[in-house]
Amino acid sequence: MIIDIPAYASGDQALWTPKLVKAALVQAHQVYRDTVGRVGPNRMRAIWPDFYREWDDWIDQAATSGTDAAKKRRGWSSFEIARADMVLLGWRDEAGKHQPAWLNGPLMDYERPRKALMAWVMCKHHGVTEVELCRRANWPRATFLRHKDFAAGRIAHRLNQLGVEVW
């Protein structure tokens, strides 16, 4: 899809920014965390296979067991789940061409910025601060911030070129 430059210039059409891209990535991971969950002990504690259960399973289990596990998780709309799928799995554009996931498409040539952005998203997901991440990974914080913002900017540029509407 070709960008309509006069529409962008007059401010009639919203643009993706790195800040909006980062917020969408964090929300997509929150949606997946809240709608599916790992079943069984943590990965290294037992030899159970990894499998996931659906939101309905959480509701049924909470109703029968009396726990508040389902109440703690937010119910996401199908629209928000579809957006998370678009962010994390990719989508088909109007021409029917498959577009890769946000972290795979425009960032495959930029390994370090991609890793920095993905690490930042996981930190947001697990409640770890940027300072702690940089300390654990032995990364200079300024370089980490530069790589993270560059990666989000590349994704924003690609989304703007494809004409994906901002949410």
SULBEL-V774479 format. One line per field, one symbol per residue. phi: phi as a letter, one per 40 degrees, with the letter a starting at -180 (. if undefined). psi: psi as a letter, one per 30 degrees, with the letter a starting at -180 (. if undefined). A space follows every 50 residues. Layout:
phi->???
psi->???
//
This chain:
phi->.cccdcccccgcbcbcbdcccccccccccccccccbacbhcddccabbcc abbcdccccccccccgcbccccccccccccccccccccbhabcccgccbc ddcbccbccbcccccccccccccccbgccccccccccfbccccdcccccc ccccccccccccgcccb
psi->kkkjeeeeefgfkkkkleeeeeeeeeeeeeeeeffllkklllegflhklk lllleeeeeeeeeefglgefffkkkklfeeeeeeeeeffllkaffgkkkl lefedfgffieeeeeeeeeeeeeeeggkleeeeeeefhkkeeeeeeeeee eeeeeeeeeeefgkkk.
//
